[in-house]
Amino acid sequence: MTPEQLVNKYSNVIRDMSNQGEIMAKVGVSALTFIKERVIEKGVDAEGSKYKGYSTKALLVGGKSFIQKSSADSFFKNPETKWVTIDKTKHLGVLPGGYKQLREMQGRQTAHVDFSYTGRMWADVNVVSTPGDHNKGVAIIGAKTDEGNDKLAGNTAKRGDILDLSQREKADLELAYNLDTIKIFKKNGL
């Protein structure tokens, strides 16, 4: 290979690497998949620890606390339900088993914390970085809406950064990035 051919091949590599948007977009999607699988399916943080379980401390609930009207009806129509009046106008039921019981009444799993009651927060969490960010080697995961950001911030304040990556996940993403980079060199005959 002549020096000119080698320079041409490296120029092509540099050109292809300067537009790394596709690689970073793929890394972002993979990172999000890792996080969702670990947190939603296993209830494990980035350090490998289970999140502290759902609260069983008594909880005051109103009609809007329930997703399913049938669960609300059965709770509020139960003669054993205890009531609390707040500000002389709000009547709330006392749910003795706390948030864990509320989840169970809605048919939600309680074996581990999955940050998913309605599912709206996780539906809102996505790769939010722009193609321009990706071309600079940056992929950002976050919520797309204010409501999602508020839920994410609240959950993070209570339990830590739920969108953090484990060391293993970071290593896997780095490997995937490197393999995609090697493909660029191979594509250009190097």
Rosetta constraint file for C-alpha pairs under 8 A:
AtomPair CA 1 CA 5 HARMONIC 6.15 0.50
AtomPair CA 1 CA 6 HARMONIC 6.63 0.50
AtomPair CA 2 CA 6 HARMONIC 6.34 0.50
AtomPair CA 3 CA 7 HARMONIC 6.12 0.50
AtomPair CA 4 CA 8 HARMONIC 6.09 0.50
AtomPair CA 5 CA 9 HARMONIC 6.19 0.50
AtomPair CA 6 CA 10 HARMONIC 6.24 0.50
AtomPair CA 7 CA 11 HARMONIC 6.02 0.50
AtomPair CA 8 CA 12 HARMONIC 6.28 0.50
AtomPair CA 9 CA 13 HARMONIC 6.35 0.50
AtomPair CA 9 CA 188 HARMONIC 5.75 0.50
AtomPair CA 9 CA 189 HARMONIC 6.93 0.50
AtomPair CA 9 CA 190 HARMONIC 7.30 0.50
AtomPair CA 10 CA 14 HARMONIC 6.13 0.50
AtomPair CA 10 CA 188 HARMONIC 7.82 0.50
AtomPair CA 11 CA 15 HARMONIC 6.12 0.50
AtomPair CA 12 CA 16 HARMONIC 6.10 0.50
AtomPair CA 12 CA 188 HARMONIC 6.64 0.50
AtomPair CA 13 CA 17 HARMONIC 5.96 0.50
AtomPair CA 13 CA 184 HARMONIC 6.35 0.50
AtomPair CA 13 CA 185 HARMONIC 6.06 0.50
AtomPair CA 13 CA 188 HARMONIC 6.46 0.50
AtomPair CA 14 CA 18 HARMONIC 5.99 0.50
AtomPair CA 15 CA 19 HARMONIC 6.93 0.50
AtomPair CA 16 CA 20 HARMONIC 7.04 0.50
AtomPair CA 16 CA 184 HARMONIC 6.89 0.50
AtomPair CA 17 CA 181 HARMONIC 7.59 0.50
AtomPair CA 17 CA 184 HARMONIC 7.51 0.50
AtomPair CA 18 CA 135 HARMONIC 6.94 0.50
AtomPair CA 19 CA 135 HARMONIC 5.31 0.50
AtomPair CA 20 CA 24 HARMONIC 6.33 0.50
AtomPair CA 20 CA 134 HARMONIC 6.65 0.50
AtomPair CA 20 CA 135 HARMONIC 5.03 0.50
AtomPair CA 20 CA 136 HARMONIC 7.45 0.50
AtomPair CA 20 CA 137 HARMONIC 6.75 0.50
AtomPair CA 21 CA 25 HARMONIC 6.01 0.50
AtomPair CA 21 CA 131 HARMONIC 5.97 0.50
AtomPair CA 21 CA 132 HARMONIC 7.44 0.50
AtomPair CA 21 CA 133 HARMONIC 7.70 0.50
AtomPair CA 21 CA 134 HARMONIC 4.28 0.50
AtomPair CA 21 CA 135 HARMONIC 4.19 0.50
AtomPair CA 21 CA 136 HARMONIC 7.52 0.50
AtomPair CA 21 CA 137 HARMONIC 7.18 0.50
AtomPair CA 22 CA 26 HARMONIC 6.18 0.50
AtomPair CA 22 CA 134 HARMONIC 7.30 0.50
AtomPair CA 22 CA 135 HARMONIC 7.96 0.50
AtomPair CA 23 CA 27 HARMONIC 6.22 0.50
AtomPair CA 23 CA 134 HARMONIC 7.83 0.50
AtomPair CA 23 CA 177 HARMONIC 6.69 0.50
AtomPair CA 23 CA 180 HARMONIC 6.88 0.50
AtomPair CA 24 CA 28 HARMONIC 6.10 0.50
AtomPair CA 24 CA 134 HARMONIC 5.16 0.50
AtomPair CA 24 CA 135 HARMONIC 7.43 0.50
AtomPair CA 24 CA 137 HARMONIC 6.06 0.50
AtomPair CA 24 CA 138 HARMONIC 6.56 0.50
AtomPair CA 24 CA 139 HARMONIC 5.95 0.50
AtomPair CA 24 CA 177 HARMONIC 7.75 0.50
AtomPair CA 25 CA 29 HARMONIC 6.34 0.50
AtomPair CA 25 CA 127 HARMONIC 7.84 0.50
AtomPair CA 25 CA 131 HARMONIC 7.76 0.50
AtomPair CA 25 CA 134 HARMONIC 6.13 0.50
AtomPair CA 25 CA 139 HARMONIC 6.49 0.50
AtomPair CA 26 CA 30 HARMONIC 6.15 0.50
AtomPair CA 27 CA 31 HARMONIC 6.05 0.50
AtomPair CA 27 CA 139 HARMONIC 7.24 0.50
AtomPair CA 27 CA 173 HARMONIC 6.28 0.50
AtomPair CA 27 CA 176 HARMONIC 7.58 0.50
AtomPair CA 27 CA 177 HARMONIC 6.96 0.50
AtomPair CA 28 CA 32 HARMONIC 6.21 0.50
AtomPair CA 28 CA 127 HARMONIC 5.98 0.50
AtomPair CA 28 CA 139 HARMONIC 5.22 0.50
AtomPair CA 28 CA 140 HARMONIC 6.81 0.50
AtomPair CA 28 CA 141 HARMONIC 6.96 0.50
AtomPair CA 29 CA 33 HARMONIC 6.20 0.50
AtomPair CA 29 CA 126 HARMONIC 7.93 0.50
AtomPair CA 29 CA 127 HARMONIC 6.48 0.50
AtomPair CA 30 CA 34 HARMONIC 6.25 0.50
AtomPair CA 30 CA 173 HARMONIC 7.36 0.50
AtomPair CA 31 CA 35 HARMONIC 6.27 0.50
AtomPair CA 31 CA 165 HARMONIC 7.43 0.50
AtomPair CA 31 CA 169 HARMONIC 7.35 0.50
AtomPair CA 31 CA 173 HARMONIC 7.09 0.50
AtomPair CA 32 CA 36 HARMONIC 6.12 0.50
AtomPair CA 32 CA 126 HARMONIC 7.00 0.50
AtomPair CA 32 CA 127 HARMONIC 7.28 0.50
AtomPair CA 32 CA 141 HARMONIC 6.94 0.50
AtomPair CA 33 CA 37 HARMONIC 6.04 0.50
AtomPair CA 34 CA 38 HARMONIC 6.13 0.50
AtomPair CA 34 CA 165 HARMONIC 7.91 0.50
AtomPair CA 34 CA 169 HARMONIC 6.88 0.50
AtomPair CA 35 CA 39 HARMONIC 5.93 0.50
AtomPair CA 35 CA 162 HARMONIC 7.93 0.50
AtomPair CA 35 CA 163 HARMONIC 6.33 0.50
AtomPair CA 35 CA 164 HARMONIC 7.48 0.50
AtomPair CA 35 CA 165 HARMONIC 6.70 0.50
AtomPair CA 36 CA 40 HARMONIC 5.43 0.50
AtomPair CA 36 CA 41 HARMONIC 7.40 0.50
AtomPair CA 37 CA 41 HARMONIC 5.31 0.50
AtomPair CA 37 CA 42 HARMONIC 7.18 0.50
AtomPair CA 38 CA 42 HARMONIC 5.29 0.50
AtomPair CA 38 CA 43 HARMONIC 6.48 0.50
AtomPair CA 38 CA 44 HARMONIC 5.89 0.50
AtomPair CA 38 CA 45 HARMONIC 7.50 0.50
AtomPair CA 39 CA 43 HARMONIC 4.48 0.50
AtomPair CA 39 CA 44 HARMONIC 5.25 0.50
AtomPair CA 39 CA 45 HARMONIC 6.52 0.50
AtomPair CA 39 CA 113 HARMONIC 7.85 0.50
AtomPair CA 39 CA 114 HARMONIC 5.82 0.50
AtomPair CA 39 CA 115 HARMONIC 7.94 0.50
AtomPair CA 39 CA 162 HARMONIC 7.49 0.50
AtomPair CA 40 CA 113 HARMONIC 7.58 0.50
AtomPair CA 40 CA 114 HARMONIC 4.38 0.50
AtomPair CA 40 CA 115 HARMONIC 7.01 0.50
AtomPair CA 40 CA 116 HARMONIC 7.47 0.50
AtomPair CA 41 CA 114 HARMONIC 7.02 0.50
AtomPair CA 42 CA 50 HARMONIC 7.90 0.50
AtomPair CA 42 CA 112 HARMONIC 6.89 0.50
AtomPair CA 42 CA 114 HARMONIC 7.55 0.50
AtomPair CA 43 CA 50 HARMONIC 5.64 0.50
AtomPair CA 43 CA 51 HARMONIC 6.00 0.50
AtomPair CA 43 CA 112 HARMONIC 5.16 0.50
AtomPair CA 43 CA 113 HARMONIC 5.09 0.50
AtomPair CA 43 CA 114 HARMONIC 5.34 0.50
AtomPair CA 44 CA 48 HARMONIC 5.65 0.50
AtomPair CA 44 CA 49 HARMONIC 5.33 0.50
AtomPair CA 44 CA 50 HARMONIC 4.38 0.50
AtomPair CA 44 CA 51 HARMONIC 5.97 0.50
AtomPair CA 45 CA 49 HARMONIC 5.49 0.50
AtomPair CA 45 CA 50 HARMONIC 6.25 0.50
AtomPair CA 45 CA 51 HARMONIC 6.54 0.50
AtomPair CA 45 CA 162 HARMONIC 6.54 0.50
AtomPair CA 45 CA 164 HARMONIC 7.82 0.50
AtomPair CA 45 CA 166 HARMONIC 7.87 0.50
AtomPair CA 46 CA 162 HARMONIC 7.57 0.50
AtomPair CA 46 CA 164 HARMONIC 5.83 0.50
AtomPair CA 46 CA 165 HARMONIC 5.36 0.50
AtomPair CA 46 CA 166 HARMONIC 4.25 0.50
AtomPair CA 46 CA 167 HARMONIC 7.65 0.50
AtomPair CA 47 CA 166 HARMONIC 6.08 0.50
AtomPair CA 48 CA 166 HARMONIC 7.57 0.50
AtomPair CA 50 CA 112 HARMONIC 7.51 0.50
AtomPair CA 51 CA 112 HARMONIC 7.20 0.50
AtomPair CA 51 CA 113 HARMONIC 6.04 0.50
AtomPair CA 51 CA 159 HARMONIC 7.20 0.50
AtomPair CA 52 CA 113 HARMONIC 7.24 0.50
AtomPair CA 53 CA 110 HARMONIC 7.84 0.50
AtomPair CA 53 CA 111 HARMONIC 7.82 0.50
AtomPair CA 53 CA 112 HARMONIC 6.08 0.50
AtomPair CA 53 CA 113 HARMONIC 5.92 0.50
AtomPair CA 54 CA 99 HARMONIC 6.32 0.50
AtomPair CA 54 CA 100 HARMONIC 5.14 0.50
AtomPair CA 54 CA 110 HARMONIC 7.03 0.50
AtomPair CA 54 CA 112 HARMONIC 7.62 0.50
AtomPair CA 54 CA 113 HARMONIC 6.45 0.50
AtomPair CA 55 CA 97 HARMONIC 7.94 0.50
AtomPair CA 55 CA 98 HARMONIC 5.78 0.50
AtomPair CA 55 CA 99 HARMONIC 5.45 0.50
AtomPair CA 55 CA 100 HARMONIC 5.72 0.50
AtomPair CA 56 CA 96 HARMONIC 7.48 0.50
AtomPair CA 56 CA 97 HARMONIC 4.73 0.50
AtomPair CA 56 CA 98 HARMONIC 4.25 0.50
AtomPair CA 56 CA 99 HARMONIC 6.14 0.50
AtomPair CA 56 CA 100 HARMONIC 5.69 0.50
AtomPair CA 56 CA 101 HARMONIC 7.12 0.50
AtomPair CA 57 CA 96 HARMONIC 6.85 0.50
AtomPair CA 57 CA 97 HARMONIC 6.13 0.50
AtomPair CA 57 CA 98 HARMONIC 4.71 0.50
AtomPair CA 57 CA 99 HARMONIC 7.49 0.50
AtomPair CA 58 CA 94 HARMONIC 6.53 0.50
AtomPair CA 58 CA 95 HARMONIC 5.50 0.50
AtomPair CA 58 CA 96 HARMONIC 4.25 0.50
AtomPair CA 58 CA 97 HARMONIC 5.58 0.50
AtomPair CA 58 CA 98 HARMONIC 4.43 0.50
AtomPair CA 58 CA 99 HARMONIC 7.90 0.50
AtomPair CA 59 CA 94 HARMONIC 5.72 0.50
AtomPair CA 59 CA 95 HARMONIC 5.03 0.50
AtomPair CA 59 CA 96 HARMONIC 6.44 0.50
AtomPair CA 59 CA 97 HARMONIC 7.38 0.50
AtomPair CA 59 CA 98 HARMONIC 4.70 0.50
AtomPair CA 59 CA 99 HARMONIC 6.67 0.50
AtomPair CA 60 CA 84 HARMONIC 7.92 0.50
AtomPair CA 60 CA 92 HARMONIC 5.76 0.50
AtomPair CA 60 CA 93 HARMONIC 5.55 0.50
AtomPair CA 60 CA 94 HARMONIC 4.74 0.50
AtomPair CA 60 CA 95 HARMONIC 6.08 0.50
AtomPair CA 61 CA 65 HARMONIC 5.68 0.50
AtomPair CA 61 CA 92 HARMONIC 5.40 0.50
AtomPair CA 61 CA 93 HARMONIC 5.26 0.50
AtomPair CA 61 CA 94 HARMONIC 6.42 0.50
AtomPair CA 61 CA 95 HARMONIC 6.79 0.50
AtomPair CA 62 CA 66 HARMONIC 7.64 0.50
AtomPair CA 62 CA 91 HARMONIC 7.55 0.50
AtomPair CA 62 CA 92 HARMONIC 5.21 0.50
AtomPair CA 62 CA 93 HARMONIC 6.44 0.50
AtomPair CA 63 CA 72 HARMONIC 6.28 0.50
AtomPair CA 66 CA 71 HARMONIC 6.98 0.50
AtomPair CA 66 CA 72 HARMONIC 5.87 0.50
AtomPair CA 66 CA 102 HARMONIC 7.66 0.50
AtomPair CA 66 CA 106 HARMONIC 7.26 0.50
AtomPair CA 67 CA 106 HARMONIC 6.76 0.50
AtomPair CA 67 CA 118 HARMONIC 7.41 0.50
AtomPair CA 68 CA 72 HARMONIC 6.61 0.50
AtomPair CA 68 CA 106 HARMONIC 6.39 0.50
AtomPair CA 69 CA 73 HARMONIC 6.05 0.50
AtomPair CA 70 CA 74 HARMONIC 6.17 0.50
AtomPair CA 71 CA 75 HARMONIC 6.20 0.50
AtomPair CA 71 CA 105 HARMONIC 6.15 0.50
AtomPair CA 71 CA 106 HARMONIC 6.57 0.50
AtomPair CA 72 CA 76 HARMONIC 5.99 0.50
AtomPair CA 73 CA 77 HARMONIC 5.78 0.50
AtomPair CA 74 CA 78 HARMONIC 6.03 0.50
AtomPair CA 75 CA 81 HARMONIC 6.87 0.50
AtomPair CA 76 CA 81 HARMONIC 6.62 0.50
AtomPair CA 76 CA 93 HARMONIC 7.07 0.50
AtomPair CA 77 CA 81 HARMONIC 7.73 0.50
AtomPair CA 81 CA 93 HARMONIC 6.44 0.50
AtomPair CA 81 CA 94 HARMONIC 6.78 0.50
AtomPair CA 81 CA 95 HARMONIC 7.81 0.50
AtomPair CA 82 CA 93 HARMONIC 5.81 0.50
AtomPair CA 82 CA 94 HARMONIC 5.46 0.50
AtomPair CA 83 CA 91 HARMONIC 6.54 0.50
AtomPair CA 83 CA 92 HARMONIC 5.68 0.50
AtomPair CA 83 CA 93 HARMONIC 4.63 0.50
AtomPair CA 83 CA 94 HARMONIC 5.92 0.50
AtomPair CA 84 CA 91 HARMONIC 5.69 0.50
AtomPair CA 84 CA 92 HARMONIC 5.32 0.50
AtomPair CA 84 CA 93 HARMONIC 6.31 0.50
AtomPair CA 84 CA 94 HARMONIC 7.07 0.50
AtomPair CA 85 CA 89 HARMONIC 6.74 0.50
AtomPair CA 85 CA 90 HARMONIC 5.47 0.50
AtomPair CA 85 CA 91 HARMONIC 4.52 0.50
AtomPair CA 85 CA 92 HARMONIC 6.35 0.50
AtomPair CA 86 CA 90 HARMONIC 5.04 0.50
AtomPair CA 86 CA 91 HARMONIC 6.43 0.50
AtomPair CA 86 CA 92 HARMONIC 7.74 0.50
AtomPair CA 95 CA 101 HARMONIC 7.41 0.50
AtomPair CA 95 CA 102 HARMONIC 7.48 0.50
AtomPair CA 96 CA 101 HARMONIC 7.85 0.50
AtomPair CA 97 CA 101 HARMONIC 4.85 0.50
AtomPair CA 97 CA 102 HARMONIC 7.56 0.50
AtomPair CA 98 CA 102 HARMONIC 6.46 0.50
AtomPair CA 99 CA 103 HARMONIC 6.18 0.50
AtomPair CA 100 CA 104 HARMONIC 6.29 0.50
AtomPair CA 100 CA 110 HARMONIC 6.42 0.50
AtomPair CA 101 CA 105 HARMONIC 6.11 0.50
AtomPair CA 102 CA 106 HARMONIC 6.46 0.50
AtomPair CA 103 CA 107 HARMONIC 6.42 0.50
AtomPair CA 103 CA 108 HARMONIC 5.04 0.50
AtomPair CA 103 CA 109 HARMONIC 7.01 0.50
AtomPair CA 103 CA 110 HARMONIC 6.97 0.50
AtomPair CA 103 CA 117 HARMONIC 7.24 0.50
AtomPair CA 104 CA 108 HARMONIC 5.35 0.50
AtomPair CA 104 CA 109 HARMONIC 6.61 0.50
AtomPair CA 104 CA 110 HARMONIC 6.84 0.50
AtomPair CA 108 CA 117 HARMONIC 7.13 0.50
AtomPair CA 115 CA 122 HARMONIC 7.99 0.50
AtomPair CA 115 CA 155 HARMONIC 7.49 0.50
AtomPair CA 116 CA 120 HARMONIC 7.69 0.50
AtomPair CA 116 CA 121 HARMONIC 7.20 0.50
AtomPair CA 116 CA 122 HARMONIC 7.04 0.50
AtomPair CA 119 CA 123 HARMONIC 6.21 0.50
AtomPair CA 120 CA 124 HARMONIC 6.13 0.50
AtomPair CA 120 CA 148 HARMONIC 7.43 0.50
AtomPair CA 121 CA 125 HARMONIC 6.33 0.50
AtomPair CA 121 CA 143 HARMONIC 7.59 0.50
AtomPair CA 121 CA 147 HARMONIC 7.96 0.50
AtomPair CA 121 CA 148 HARMONIC 5.13 0.50
AtomPair CA 121 CA 151 HARMONIC 6.49 0.50
AtomPair CA 121 CA 152 HARMONIC 7.04 0.50
AtomPair CA 124 CA 143 HARMONIC 5.24 0.50
AtomPair CA 124 CA 144 HARMONIC 5.63 0.50
AtomPair CA 124 CA 145 HARMONIC 6.88 0.50
AtomPair CA 124 CA 148 HARMONIC 5.80 0.50
AtomPair CA 125 CA 141 HARMONIC 7.00 0.50
AtomPair CA 125 CA 142 HARMONIC 5.25 0.50
AtomPair CA 125 CA 143 HARMONIC 4.20 0.50
AtomPair CA 125 CA 144 HARMONIC 6.41 0.50
AtomPair CA 125 CA 148 HARMONIC 7.14 0.50
AtomPair CA 126 CA 141 HARMONIC 5.59 0.50
AtomPair CA 126 CA 142 HARMONIC 5.72 0.50
AtomPair CA 126 CA 143 HARMONIC 6.12 0.50
AtomPair CA 126 CA 144 HARMONIC 6.96 0.50
AtomPair CA 127 CA 139 HARMONIC 7.00 0.50
AtomPair CA 127 CA 140 HARMONIC 5.70 0.50
AtomPair CA 127 CA 141 HARMONIC 4.43 0.50
AtomPair CA 127 CA 142 HARMONIC 6.42 0.50
AtomPair CA 128 CA 139 HARMONIC 7.79 0.50
AtomPair CA 128 CA 140 HARMONIC 5.64 0.50
AtomPair CA 128 CA 141 HARMONIC 5.57 0.50
AtomPair CA 128 CA 142 HARMONIC 5.95 0.50
AtomPair CA 128 CA 143 HARMONIC 7.24 0.50
AtomPair CA 128 CA 144 HARMONIC 6.67 0.50
AtomPair CA 129 CA 133 HARMONIC 5.86 0.50
AtomPair CA 129 CA 134 HARMONIC 6.98 0.50
AtomPair CA 129 CA 138 HARMONIC 7.44 0.50
AtomPair CA 129 CA 139 HARMONIC 5.57 0.50
AtomPair CA 129 CA 140 HARMONIC 4.84 0.50
AtomPair CA 129 CA 141 HARMONIC 7.10 0.50
AtomPair CA 130 CA 134 HARMONIC 6.37 0.50
AtomPair CA 131 CA 135 HARMONIC 6.15 0.50
AtomPair CA 132 CA 136 HARMONIC 6.50 0.50
AtomPair CA 133 CA 137 HARMONIC 6.51 0.50
AtomPair CA 133 CA 138 HARMONIC 5.11 0.50
AtomPair CA 133 CA 139 HARMONIC 6.62 0.50
AtomPair CA 134 CA 138 HARMONIC 4.92 0.50
AtomPair CA 134 CA 139 HARMONIC 5.79 0.50
AtomPair CA 141 CA 163 HARMONIC 7.61 0.50
AtomPair CA 142 CA 149 HARMONIC 7.42 0.50
AtomPair CA 142 CA 163 HARMONIC 7.99 0.50
AtomPair CA 143 CA 148 HARMONIC 5.18 0.50
AtomPair CA 143 CA 149 HARMONIC 5.20 0.50
AtomPair CA 143 CA 152 HARMONIC 7.37 0.50
AtomPair CA 144 CA 148 HARMONIC 6.63 0.50
AtomPair CA 144 CA 149 HARMONIC 7.29 0.50
AtomPair CA 145 CA 149 HARMONIC 6.15 0.50
AtomPair CA 146 CA 150 HARMONIC 6.06 0.50
AtomPair CA 147 CA 151 HARMONIC 6.27 0.50
AtomPair CA 148 CA 152 HARMONIC 5.99 0.50
AtomPair CA 149 CA 153 HARMONIC 5.93 0.50
AtomPair CA 150 CA 154 HARMONIC 6.09 0.50
AtomPair CA 151 CA 155 HARMONIC 6.12 0.50
AtomPair CA 152 CA 156 HARMONIC 5.97 0.50
AtomPair CA 153 CA 157 HARMONIC 6.02 0.50
AtomPair CA 154 CA 158 HARMONIC 6.36 0.50
AtomPair CA 155 CA 159 HARMONIC 5.99 0.50
AtomPair CA 155 CA 160 HARMONIC 7.43 0.50
AtomPair CA 155 CA 162 HARMONIC 7.67 0.50
AtomPair CA 156 CA 160 HARMONIC 4.56 0.50
AtomPair CA 156 CA 161 HARMONIC 4.94 0.50
AtomPair CA 156 CA 162 HARMONIC 6.02 0.50
AtomPair CA 157 CA 161 HARMONIC 7.77 0.50
AtomPair CA 165 CA 169 HARMONIC 5.91 0.50
AtomPair CA 165 CA 170 HARMONIC 6.27 0.50
AtomPair CA 166 CA 170 HARMONIC 6.23 0.50
AtomPair CA 167 CA 171 HARMONIC 6.19 0.50
AtomPair CA 168 CA 172 HARMONIC 6.17 0.50
AtomPair CA 169 CA 173 HARMONIC 6.15 0.50
AtomPair CA 170 CA 174 HARMONIC 6.10 0.50
AtomPair CA 171 CA 175 HARMONIC 6.16 0.50
AtomPair CA 172 CA 176 HARMONIC 6.24 0.50
AtomPair CA 173 CA 177 HARMONIC 6.12 0.50
AtomPair CA 174 CA 178 HARMONIC 6.09 0.50
AtomPair CA 175 CA 179 HARMONIC 6.09 0.50
AtomPair CA 176 CA 180 HARMONIC 6.24 0.50
AtomPair CA 177 CA 181 HARMONIC 6.22 0.50
AtomPair CA 178 CA 182 HARMONIC 6.16 0.50
AtomPair CA 179 CA 183 HARMONIC 6.34 0.50
AtomPair CA 180 CA 184 HARMONIC 6.75 0.50
AtomPair CA 181 CA 185 HARMONIC 6.80 0.50
AtomPair CA 182 CA 186 HARMONIC 6.24 0.50
AtomPair CA 183 CA 187 HARMONIC 5.90 0.50
AtomPair CA 184 CA 188 HARMONIC 6.36 0.50
AtomPair CA 185 CA 189 HARMONIC 6.42 0.50
AtomPair CA 185 CA 190 HARMONIC 5.09 0.50
AtomPair CA 186 CA 190 HARMONIC 5.17 0.50
